[in-house]
Amino acid sequence: MRLEPKPLGDCGISVSPLSLGTVKLGRNTAVKYPSTFSLPSDEEVISLLEMAREFGINLIDTAPAYGTSEERLGRLLPGLRKDWVICTKAGETFVDGQSIYDFSRSAIESSVRQSLHNLRTDYLDVVLIHSDGRDLEILNETDAMQTLQKLKDEGLVRLIGISTKTVEGGFSALDVSDVLMVTLNLKDQTQLPLIRAAEERGCGILVKKAMASGHGDATANLKFSLSTPGVGSVVLGTINPDHLKQNVETALAL
Ligand SMILES: NC(=O)c1ccc[n+]([C@@H]2O[C@H](COP(=O)([O-])OP(=O)(O)OC[C@H]3O[C@@H](n4cnc5c(N)ncnc54)[C@H](OP(=O)(O)O)[C@@H]3O)[C@@H](O)[C@H]2O)c1
């Protein structure tokens, strides 16, 4: 049982249609999941990552805002670095139970350098601006994207973009992004026009909250995102091995 990678837009990399989101590896406070949970042990994380790898999952999504997620992946990710596509973010940190946003040049640059350190690597495959919802303001009034472009030019980052919250922000970001991360599930289909436009432009689309963060019919939601044209990879957050297996089975059955 193995997923086959496919090209992510015109980005020049191939990713599994289903990938692993890692909020739940590092943070269990101020999250919107239906039930509380304990962070998995190192052994459980290793076993989940090994399982993902065996299923052909090659894309891992993390962020500085996901508590210890980056640091744990840096220590525990199995196999060779080059076999993984690591996506992280910049602009949001989670300190003392609260999100802090800073999209200044210095904050973005030091965030990326800290991610390289946490993830124990000398390059990041994808770095996305972690929007707080003010997408247009971030794009038009800060140096966030220009800073990512500079880090890309320096070879520290391969692909750049933004994890948006608004359709207008997404459309505006198309000009400066290789990859966008957007919400898509049966209850929230507002990003469909953007996904179509991104596909025409060769911009890679990663889907977040495909299962509405666990609120809804998991299988129906997953089938919907996976079968939407233009979606490069559906980033699913799970720490349950049975759910991971079930999600891969759903993807392979389509
Ligand atoms: N602003 C941003 O950039 C942003 C925001 C949100 C998310 N993300 C990224 O997207 C990823 C996914 O988003 P998300 O974690 O919010 O939500 P999601 O993937 O829509 O849903 C995750 C929830 O669904 C449950 N689940 C997974 N598979 C299931 C199955 N087969 N049956 C029943 N329940 C299942 C998980 O519980 P179990 O652990 O029990 O399986 C988890 O509680 C995140 O991990 C993160 O990497 C990015």
The ligand as an ORCA input file, in Angstrom:
! r2SCAN-3c Opt
* xyz 0 1
  N      -2.547     28.470      9.312
  C      -1.968     27.371      8.877
  O      -0.979     27.416      8.155
  C      -2.530     26.045      9.273
  C      -3.690     26.009     10.030
  C      -4.206     24.770     10.344
  C      -3.560     23.624      9.922
  N      -2.411     23.686      9.198
  C      -1.706     22.446      8.762
  O      -2.650     21.526      8.279
  C      -2.607     20.341      9.075
  C      -3.994     19.754      9.169
  O      -4.904     20.664      9.754
  P      -5.625     20.347     11.122
  O      -4.731     19.493     11.940
  O      -6.140     21.617     11.684
  O      -6.930     19.580     10.738
  P      -7.403     18.322      9.849
  O      -6.305     17.639      9.163
  O      -8.565     18.807      9.089
  O      -7.985     17.401     11.008
  C      -7.190     16.809     11.947
  C      -8.095     16.106     12.950
  O      -8.802     15.084     12.269
  C      -8.624     13.867     12.964
  N      -8.534     12.780     11.986
  C      -7.563     12.563     11.049
  N      -7.850     11.471     10.323
  C      -9.015     10.983     10.805
  C      -9.822      9.861     10.486
  N      -9.501      9.000      9.497
  N     -10.955      9.662     11.188
  C     -11.315     10.513     12.185
  N     -10.596     11.592     12.543
  C      -9.449     11.816     11.864
  C      -7.361     14.010     13.771
  O      -7.458     13.266     14.980
  P      -6.454     12.035     15.276
  O      -5.125     12.633     15.627
  O      -7.126     11.343     16.389
  O      -6.406     11.226     14.008
  C      -7.295     15.506     14.057
  O      -7.905     15.800     15.291
  C      -2.013     20.783     10.416
  O      -1.454     19.703     11.140
  C      -0.981     21.772      9.930
  O       0.156     21.083      9.466
  C      -1.893     24.887      8.840
*
